[in-house]
Amino acid sequence: MTLNEVAAWLKENDRYLIVTHRRPDGDTLASAAALALGLKALGKTVYLFPNAETTPRFDAIATPHFMPEGYAFDHVVTVDTASEDMFAIGAEELAGRVCLAIDHHPSNTFYARMTYVDSVCAACGEIIYQLLDILGVPITQEIALSLYVAIATDTGCFCYANTTADTHRIAAALMDTGIDTGEINKALFRSKTRARVELEGMILSSLKFYFGGDVCVVTITQDMLESSQATDNDTDDIASIASGIDGVRVGITIRENGDGTCKVSVRTTPDVDANAICARFGGGGHAMAAGCTIASPVEDVRRALLDELKHHLLCPSGGAV
């Protein structure tokens, strides 16, 4: 579909339910909220599927739009969600019922009846901004705040390599509405709880390097989370620690879940395909930022990832530093 066709379909229909992905980040929640606000401005009835994993950081943006009990929707739309197995917890029953998927992940599996994917966009928030413009929806401060959060979080406050000139142009237009970006950026990127600081200390003391220092692996165990009393809110953007070390081409964060699985986040330099690495384990994402979930103990997950990396790195030694 073209974005004009997406806009036409949204105008023609009504009673929408927007689904976000599990372990939601700012892009999926804030993009969905902005789309909901825009459609409501057109007189449409629209709610978000209640994402139970929403962290306090994004509560104020997302939860006011959560679906009330008994809401009878006609059309399901997903935002920033590449595959059906990424649906928010409880939304699995909506698999096969999605009318429209709006996404920027090149790994999108085209599970919806209609799909719009623009992998050039740094965040799904950029797509929603363009879509609202086509729909003729004025960008209010409330919409602008949501879109800014979506774009800022997926670009690491405009530091990641996915940030383009268009990203900055859209951010500037959002700032022109008068939103307080200083406070937004402080809350998202410069404020840490004591639990987060303690968790980072544990992480920094347990970093492991492989392939001559090209690869850094961060492991977050349940014991570490319990000892620091860190919550999901404290682990937002923690994957940037490993990839932020000078000389590291592949930063891997392995987080042990309480159900015997591990969540893996991979961040890479442009010469290594993070999406291809995670795809081997049923995940995906972007060329330089991707993830997957592996149903194995931490050490088994680490070994499997390092073995896979031998096919993606020029240096095949695999020795630990």
Contacts in CASP RR format, 6 or more apart in sequence:
PFRMAT RR
TARGET T0000
AUTHOR 0000-0000-0000
METHOD contacts of the structure
MODEL  1
MTLNEVAAWLKENDRYLIVTHRRPDGDTLASAAALALGLKALGKTVYLFP
NAETTPRFDAIATPHFMPEGYAFDHVVTVDTASEDMFAIGAEELAGRVCL
AIDHHPSNTFYARMTYVDSVCAACGEIIYQLLDILGVPITQEIALSLYVA
IATDTGCFCYANTTADTHRIAAALMDTGIDTGEINKALFRSKTRARVELE
GMILSSLKFYFGGDVCVVTITQDMLESSQATDNDTDDIASIASGIDGVRV
GITIRENGDGTCKVSVRTTPDVDANAICARFGGGGHAMAAGCTIASPVED
VRRALLDELKHHLLCPSGGAV
1 9 0 8 1.000
1 114 0 8 1.000
1 115 0 8 1.000
1 116 0 8 1.000
2 116 0 8 1.000
3 116 0 8 1.000
3 118 0 8 1.000
3 127 0 8 1.000
3 130 0 8 1.000
3 131 0 8 1.000
3 134 0 8 1.000
4 134 0 8 1.000
6 100 0 8 1.000
6 102 0 8 1.000
6 114 0 8 1.000
6 116 0 8 1.000
6 131 0 8 1.000
7 131 0 8 1.000
7 134 0 8 1.000
7 135 0 8 1.000
9 100 0 8 1.000
9 114 0 8 1.000
10 16 0 8 1.000
10 39 0 8 1.000
10 42 0 8 1.000
10 44 0 8 1.000
10 100 0 8 1.000
10 131 0 8 1.000
10 135 0 8 1.000
11 42 0 8 1.000
11 135 0 8 1.000
13 74 0 8 1.000
13 75 0 8 1.000
14 44 0 8 1.000
14 45 0 8 1.000
14 74 0 8 1.000
14 75 0 8 1.000
15 44 0 8 1.000
15 45 0 8 1.000
15 46 0 8 1.000
15 72 0 8 1.000
15 73 0 8 1.000
15 74 0 8 1.000
15 75 0 8 1.000
16 36 0 8 1.000
16 39 0 8 1.000
16 44 0 8 1.000
16 45 0 8 1.000
16 46 0 8 1.000
16 47 0 8 1.000
16 73 0 8 1.000
16 74 0 8 1.000
16 75 0 8 1.000
16 76 0 8 1.000
16 77 0 8 1.000
17 46 0 8 1.000
17 47 0 8 1.000
17 48 0 8 1.000
17 49 0 8 1.000
17 67 0 8 1.000
17 71 0 8 1.000
17 73 0 8 1.000
17 75 0 8 1.000
17 76 0 8 1.000
17 77 0 8 1.000
17 94 0 8 1.000
18 32 0 8 1.000
18 35 0 8 1.000
18 36 0 8 1.000
18 46 0 8 1.000
18 47 0 8 1.000
18 48 0 8 1.000
18 49 0 8 1.000
18 65 0 8 1.000
18 77 0 8 1.000
18 78 0 8 1.000
18 79 0 8 1.000
19 32 0 8 1.000
19 48 0 8 1.000
19 49 0 8 1.000
19 76 0 8 1.000
19 77 0 8 1.000
19 78 0 8 1.000
19 79 0 8 1.000
19 81 0 8 1.000
19 87 0 8 1.000
19 88 0 8 1.000
19 91 0 8 1.000
19 94 0 8 1.000
19 98 0 8 1.000
20 28 0 8 1.000
20 29 0 8 1.000
20 32 0 8 1.000
20 48 0 8 1.000
20 49 0 8 1.000
20 51 0 8 1.000
20 62 0 8 1.000
20 78 0 8 1.000
20 79 0 8 1.000
20 80 0 8 1.000
20 81 0 8 1.000
20 88 0 8 1.000
21 28 0 8 1.000
21 78 0 8 1.000
21 80 0 8 1.000
21 81 0 8 1.000
21 82 0 8 1.000
21 86 0 8 1.000
21 87 0 8 1.000
21 88 0 8 1.000
22 51 0 8 1.000
22 53 0 8 1.000
22 86 0 8 1.000
22 87 0 8 1.000
22 88 0 8 1.000
22 89 0 8 1.000
23 53 0 8 1.000
23 232 0 8 1.000
23 263 0 8 1.000
24 51 0 8 1.000
24 53 0 8 1.000
24 54 0 8 1.000
24 55 0 8 1.000
24 58 0 8 1.000
24 62 0 8 1.000
24 88 0 8 1.000
25 153 0 8 1.000
25 154 0 8 1.000
25 236 0 8 1.000
26 57 0 8 1.000
26 58 0 8 1.000
26 61 0 8 1.000
26 149 0 8 1.000
26 150 0 8 1.000
26 153 0 8 1.000
26 154 0 8 1.000
27 80 0 8 1.000
27 123 0 8 1.000
27 124 0 8 1.000
27 125 0 8 1.000
27 150 0 8 1.000
27 151 0 8 1.000
27 153 0 8 1.000
27 154 0 8 1.000
28 79 0 8 1.000
28 80 0 8 1.000
28 81 0 8 1.000
28 124 0 8 1.000
29 48 0 8 1.000
29 51 0 8 1.000
29 54 0 8 1.000
29 58 0 8 1.000
29 61 0 8 1.000
29 62 0 8 1.000
29 150 0 8 1.000
30 58 0 8 1.000
30 61 0 8 1.000
30 62 0 8 1.000
30 125 0 8 1.000
30 146 0 8 1.000
30 147 0 8 1.000
30 149 0 8 1.000
30 150 0 8 1.000
30 153 0 8 1.000
31 79 0 8 1.000
31 80 0 8 1.000
31 102 0 8 1.000
31 123 0 8 1.000
31 124 0 8 1.000
31 125 0 8 1.000
31 127 0 8 1.000
31 128 0 8 1.000
31 146 0 8 1.000
31 147 0 8 1.000
31 150 0 8 1.000
32 48 0 8 1.000
32 62 0 8 1.000
32 65 0 8 1.000
32 79 0 8 1.000
32 80 0 8 1.000
33 48 0 8 1.000
33 61 0 8 1.000
33 62 0 8 1.000
33 64 0 8 1.000
33 65 0 8 1.000
33 146 0 8 1.000
34 125 0 8 1.000
34 128 0 8 1.000
34 129 0 8 1.000
34 132 0 8 1.000
34 143 0 8 1.000
34 146 0 8 1.000
34 147 0 8 1.000
34 150 0 8 1.000
35 46 0 8 1.000
35 77 0 8 1.000
35 79 0 8 1.000
35 102 0 8 1.000
35 128 0 8 1.000
35 131 0 8 1.000
35 132 0 8 1.000
36 46 0 8 1.000
36 47 0 8 1.000
36 48 0 8 1.000
36 65 0 8 1.000
37 65 0 8 1.000
37 140 0 8 1.000
37 142 0 8 1.000
37 143 0 8 1.000
37 146 0 8 1.000
38 132 0 8 1.000
38 135 0 8 1.000
38 137 0 8 1.000
38 143 0 8 1.000
39 46 0 8 1.000
40 46 0 8 1.000
41 137 0 8 1.000
41 138 0 8 1.000
41 140 0 8 1.000
42 135 0 8 1.000
42 137 0 8 1.000
46 65 0 8 1.000
47 65 0 8 1.000
47 66 0 8 1.000
47 67 0 8 1.000
47 68 0 8 1.000
47 71 0 8 1.000
47 73 0 8 1.000
48 62 0 8 1.000
48 65 0 8 1.000
48 66 0 8 1.000
48 67 0 8 1.000
49 66 0 8 1.000
49 67 0 8 1.000
49 88 0 8 1.000
49 90 0 8 1.000
49 91 0 8 1.000
49 94 0 8 1.000
50 63 0 8 1.000
50 66 0 8 1.000
50 67 0 8 1.000
50 88 0 8 1.000
51 62 0 8 1.000
51 66 0 8 1.000
51 88 0 8 1.000
51 89 0 8 1.000
52 88 0 8 1.000
52 89 0 8 1.000
52 90 0 8 1.000
53 88 0 8 1.000
53 89 0 8 1.000
53 232 0 8 1.000
54 62 0 8 1.000
54 63 0 8 1.000
55 231 0 8 1.000
55 232 0 8 1.000
55 233 0 8 1.000
55 236 0 8 1.000
56 233 0 8 1.000
57 187 0 8 1.000
57 188 0 8 1.000
57 233 0 8 1.000
57 236 0 8 1.000
58 149 0 8 1.000
61 145 0 8 1.000
61 146 0 8 1.000
61 149 0 8 1.000
67 73 0 8 1.000
75 99 0 8 1.000
75 100 0 8 1.000
76 94 0 8 1.000
76 97 0 8 1.000
76 98 0 8 1.000
76 99 0 8 1.000
76 100 0 8 1.000
77 98 0 8 1.000
77 99 0 8 1.000
77 100 0 8 1.000
77 101 0 8 1.000
77 102 0 8 1.000
78 87 0 8 1.000
78 98 0 8 1.000
78 100 0 8 1.000
78 101 0 8 1.000
78 102 0 8 1.000
78 103 0 8 1.000
78 112 0 8 1.000
79 102 0 8 1.000
79 103 0 8 1.000
79 124 0 8 1.000
79 128 0 8 1.000
80 102 0 8 1.000
80 103 0 8 1.000
80 104 0 8 1.000
80 105 0 8 1.000
80 124 0 8 1.000
80 125 0 8 1.000
81 87 0 8 1.000
81 101 0 8 1.000
81 103 0 8 1.000
82 103 0 8 1.000
82 105 0 8 1.000
82 107 0 8 1.000
82 108 0 8 1.000
82 109 0 8 1.000
82 284 0 8 1.000
82 285 0 8 1.000
83 107 0 8 1.000
83 108 0 8 1.000
83 109 0 8 1.000
83 111 0 8 1.000
83 283 0 8 1.000
84 92 0 8 1.000
84 95 0 8 1.000
84 96 0 8 1.000
84 98 0 8 1.000
84 109 0 8 1.000
84 111 0 8 1.000
87 94 0 8 1.000
87 95 0 8 1.000
95 111 0 8 1.000
96 111 0 8 1.000
98 111 0 8 1.000
98 112 0 8 1.000
98 113 0 8 1.000
99 112 0 8 1.000
99 113 0 8 1.000
99 114 0 8 1.000
100 112 0 8 1.000
100 113 0 8 1.000
100 114 0 8 1.000
100 115 0 8 1.000
100 116 0 8 1.000
101 108 0 8 1.000
101 110 0 8 1.000
101 111 0 8 1.000
101 112 0 8 1.000
101 114 0 8 1.000
101 115 0 8 1.000
101 116 0 8 1.000
101 117 0 8 1.000
102 116 0 8 1.000
102 124 0 8 1.000
102 127 0 8 1.000
102 128 0 8 1.000
102 131 0 8 1.000
103 115 0 8 1.000
103 116 0 8 1.000
103 117 0 8 1.000
103 124 0 8 1.000
104 117 0 8 1.000
104 118 0 8 1.000
104 119 0 8 1.000
104 120 0 8 1.000
104 121 0 8 1.000
104 122 0 8 1.000
104 123 0 8 1.000
104 124 0 8 1.000
104 126 0 8 1.000
104 127 0 8 1.000
105 117 0 8 1.000
105 119 0 8 1.000
105 284 0 8 1.000
105 285 0 8 1.000
105 286 0 8 1.000
106 117 0 8 1.000
106 119 0 8 1.000
106 275 0 8 1.000
106 285 0 8 1.000
106 286 0 8 1.000
106 287 0 8 1.000
107 275 0 8 1.000
107 279 0 8 1.000
107 283 0 8 1.000
107 284 0 8 1.000
107 285 0 8 1.000
107 286 0 8 1.000
107 290 0 8 1.000
108 115 0 8 1.000
108 117 0 8 1.000
116 127 0 8 1.000
118 126 0 8 1.000
118 127 0 8 1.000
119 286 0 8 1.000
120 164 0 8 1.000
121 127 0 8 1.000
121 166 0 8 1.000
122 151 0 8 1.000
122 154 0 8 1.000
122 155 0 8 1.000
122 160 0 8 1.000
122 162 0 8 1.000
122 163 0 8 1.000
122 164 0 8 1.000
122 167 0 8 1.000
123 150 0 8 1.000
123 151 0 8 1.000
123 153 0 8 1.000
123 154 0 8 1.000
123 155 0 8 1.000
123 162 0 8 1.000
123 167 0 8 1.000
124 150 0 8 1.000
124 154 0 8 1.000
125 147 0 8 1.000
125 150 0 8 1.000
125 151 0 8 1.000
125 154 0 8 1.000
126 151 0 8 1.000
126 166 0 8 1.000
126 167 0 8 1.000
126 170 0 8 1.000
128 147 0 8 1.000
128 150 0 8 1.000
129 139 0 8 1.000
129 147 0 8 1.000
129 170 0 8 1.000
129 173 0 8 1.000
129 174 0 8 1.000
132 139 0 8 1.000
132 143 0 8 1.000
137 143 0 8 1.000
139 147 0 8 1.000
139 173 0 8 1.000
139 174 0 8 1.000
139 177 0 8 1.000
140 177 0 8 1.000
141 177 0 8 1.000
141 178 0 8 1.000
141 179 0 8 1.000
144 174 0 8 1.000
144 175 0 8 1.000
144 177 0 8 1.000
144 178 0 8 1.000
144 179 0 8 1.000
145 179 0 8 1.000
145 184 0 8 1.000
147 170 0 8 1.000
147 174 0 8 1.000
148 171 0 8 1.000
148 174 0 8 1.000
148 175 0 8 1.000
148 179 0 8 1.000
148 181 0 8 1.000
148 184 0 8 1.000
149 184 0 8 1.000
149 188 0 8 1.000
151 167 0 8 1.000
151 170 0 8 1.000
151 171 0 8 1.000
151 174 0 8 1.000
152 158 0 8 1.000
152 171 0 8 1.000
152 184 0 8 1.000
152 185 0 8 1.000
152 188 0 8 1.000
152 189 0 8 1.000
153 188 0 8 1.000
153 237 0 8 1.000
154 160 0 8 1.000
154 162 0 8 1.000
155 162 0 8 1.000
155 163 0 8 1.000
155 167 0 8 1.000
156 189 0 8 1.000
156 237 0 8 1.000
156 240 0 8 1.000
157 185 0 8 1.000
157 188 0 8 1.000
157 189 0 8 1.000
158 167 0 8 1.000
158 168 0 8 1.000
158 171 0 8 1.000
160 288 0 8 1.000
160 289 0 8 1.000
161 270 0 8 1.000
161 288 0 8 1.000
162 286 0 8 1.000
162 288 0 8 1.000
162 289 0 8 1.000
175 181 0 8 1.000
189 237 0 8 1.000
192 200 0 8 1.000
192 234 0 8 1.000
193 230 0 8 1.000
193 233 0 8 1.000
193 234 0 8 1.000
195 228 0 8 1.000
195 229 0 8 1.000
195 230 0 8 1.000
195 231 0 8 1.000
195 234 0 8 1.000
196 228 0 8 1.000
196 230 0 8 1.000
196 234 0 8 1.000
196 235 0 8 1.000
198 227 0 8 1.000
198 228 0 8 1.000
198 229 0 8 1.000
198 230 0 8 1.000
199 220 0 8 1.000
199 224 0 8 1.000
199 225 0 8 1.000
199 228 0 8 1.000
199 230 0 8 1.000
199 234 0 8 1.000
199 235 0 8 1.000
199 238 0 8 1.000
200 238 0 8 1.000
200 241 0 8 1.000
202 224 0 8 1.000
202 227 0 8 1.000
202 228 0 8 1.000
203 218 0 8 1.000
203 220 0 8 1.000
203 224 0 8 1.000
203 238 0 8 1.000
203 241 0 8 1.000
204 241 0 8 1.000
206 218 0 8 1.000
206 219 0 8 1.000
207 216 0 8 1.000
207 217 0 8 1.000
207 218 0 8 1.000
207 242 0 8 1.000
207 245 0 8 1.000
208 216 0 8 1.000
208 217 0 8 1.000
208 219 0 8 1.000
208 320 0 8 1.000
209 215 0 8 1.000
209 216 0 8 1.000
209 217 0 8 1.000
209 248 0 8 1.000
209 320 0 8 1.000
209 321 0 8 1.000
210 216 0 8 1.000
210 217 0 8 1.000
210 306 0 8 1.000
210 309 0 8 1.000
210 318 0 8 1.000
210 319 0 8 1.000
210 320 0 8 1.000
210 321 0 8 1.000
211 250 0 8 1.000
211 309 0 8 1.000
211 313 0 8 1.000
211 315 0 8 1.000
211 317 0 8 1.000
211 318 0 8 1.000
211 319 0 8 1.000
212 315 0 8 1.000
212 317 0 8 1.000
212 318 0 8 1.000
212 319 0 8 1.000
212 321 0 8 1.000
213 247 0 8 1.000
213 248 0 8 1.000
213 321 0 8 1.000
214 247 0 8 1.000
214 248 0 8 1.000
214 249 0 8 1.000
214 250 0 8 1.000
214 313 0 8 1.000
214 315 0 8 1.000
215 248 0 8 1.000
215 249 0 8 1.000
215 250 0 8 1.000
215 251 0 8 1.000
215 252 0 8 1.000
215 306 0 8 1.000
215 309 0 8 1.000
215 313 0 8 1.000
216 242 0 8 1.000
216 243 0 8 1.000
216 245 0 8 1.000
216 248 0 8 1.000
216 250 0 8 1.000
216 251 0 8 1.000
216 252 0 8 1.000
217 242 0 8 1.000
217 251 0 8 1.000
217 252 0 8 1.000
217 253 0 8 1.000
217 254 0 8 1.000
217 302 0 8 1.000
217 305 0 8 1.000
217 306 0 8 1.000
218 238 0 8 1.000
218 239 0 8 1.000
218 241 0 8 1.000
218 242 0 8 1.000
218 251 0 8 1.000
218 252 0 8 1.000
218 253 0 8 1.000
218 254 0 8 1.000
219 253 0 8 1.000
219 254 0 8 1.000
219 256 0 8 1.000
219 298 0 8 1.000
219 302 0 8 1.000
220 235 0 8 1.000
220 238 0 8 1.000
220 253 0 8 1.000
220 254 0 8 1.000
220 255 0 8 1.000
220 256 0 8 1.000
221 256 0 8 1.000
221 298 0 8 1.000
222 256 0 8 1.000
222 257 0 8 1.000
222 258 0 8 1.000
224 230 0 8 1.000
225 235 0 8 1.000
228 234 0 8 1.000
235 255 0 8 1.000
238 253 0 8 1.000
238 255 0 8 1.000
239 251 0 8 1.000
239 253 0 8 1.000
239 265 0 8 1.000
239 266 0 8 1.000
239 267 0 8 1.000
239 289 0 8 1.000
240 267 0 8 1.000
241 253 0 8 1.000
242 248 0 8 1.000
242 251 0 8 1.000
242 252 0 8 1.000
242 253 0 8 1.000
242 267 0 8 1.000
243 250 0 8 1.000
243 251 0 8 1.000
243 267 0 8 1.000
243 268 0 8 1.000
244 251 0 8 1.000
249 268 0 8 1.000
249 269 0 8 1.000
249 271 0 8 1.000
249 272 0 8 1.000
249 313 0 8 1.000
250 266 0 8 1.000
250 267 0 8 1.000
250 268 0 8 1.000
250 269 0 8 1.000
250 272 0 8 1.000
250 274 0 8 1.000
250 277 0 8 1.000
250 309 0 8 1.000
250 312 0 8 1.000
250 313 0 8 1.000
251 266 0 8 1.000
251 267 0 8 1.000
251 268 0 8 1.000
252 264 0 8 1.000
252 265 0 8 1.000
252 266 0 8 1.000
252 267 0 8 1.000
252 305 0 8 1.000
253 264 0 8 1.000
253 265 0 8 1.000
254 262 0 8 1.000
254 263 0 8 1.000
254 264 0 8 1.000
254 298 0 8 1.000
254 301 0 8 1.000
254 302 0 8 1.000
254 305 0 8 1.000
255 262 0 8 1.000
255 263 0 8 1.000
255 264 0 8 1.000
255 265 0 8 1.000
256 262 0 8 1.000
256 298 0 8 1.000
257 263 0 8 1.000
257 293 0 8 1.000
260 295 0 8 1.000
260 297 0 8 1.000
261 293 0 8 1.000
261 294 0 8 1.000
261 295 0 8 1.000
261 296 0 8 1.000
262 293 0 8 1.000
262 294 0 8 1.000
262 296 0 8 1.000
262 297 0 8 1.000
262 298 0 8 1.000
262 301 0 8 1.000
263 291 0 8 1.000
263 293 0 8 1.000
264 278 0 8 1.000
264 281 0 8 1.000
264 291 0 8 1.000
264 292 0 8 1.000
264 293 0 8 1.000
264 294 0 8 1.000
264 301 0 8 1.000
264 305 0 8 1.000
265 289 0 8 1.000
265 290 0 8 1.000
265 291 0 8 1.000
266 274 0 8 1.000
266 277 0 8 1.000
266 278 0 8 1.000
266 289 0 8 1.000
266 290 0 8 1.000
266 291 0 8 1.000
267 274 0 8 1.000
267 288 0 8 1.000
267 289 0 8 1.000
268 274 0 8 1.000
268 277 0 8 1.000
268 287 0 8 1.000
268 288 0 8 1.000
268 289 0 8 1.000
269 288 0 8 1.000
270 287 0 8 1.000
270 288 0 8 1.000
272 312 0 8 1.000
272 313 0 8 1.000
273 287 0 8 1.000
273 312 0 8 1.000
274 284 0 8 1.000
274 285 0 8 1.000
274 286 0 8 1.000
274 287 0 8 1.000
274 288 0 8 1.000
274 289 0 8 1.000
274 290 0 8 1.000
274 291 0 8 1.000
275 284 0 8 1.000
275 285 0 8 1.000
275 286 0 8 1.000
275 287 0 8 1.000
275 290 0 8 1.000
276 312 0 8 1.000
277 290 0 8 1.000
277 305 0 8 1.000
277 308 0 8 1.000
277 309 0 8 1.000
277 312 0 8 1.000
278 284 0 8 1.000
278 285 0 8 1.000
278 290 0 8 1.000
278 291 0 8 1.000
278 292 0 8 1.000
279 290 0 8 1.000
279 292 0 8 1.000
280 308 0 8 1.000
281 292 0 8 1.000
281 293 0 8 1.000
281 294 0 8 1.000
281 304 0 8 1.000
281 305 0 8 1.000
281 308 0 8 1.000
282 292 0 8 1.000
283 290 0 8 1.000
283 291 0 8 1.000
283 292 0 8 1.000
283 293 0 8 1.000
284 290 0 8 1.000
284 291 0 8 1.000
284 292 0 8 1.000
285 291 0 8 1.000
294 301 0 8 1.000
294 304 0 8 1.000
296 304 0 8 1.000
306 318 0 8 1.000
309 318 0 8 1.000
310 316 0 8 1.000
310 318 0 8 1.000
END
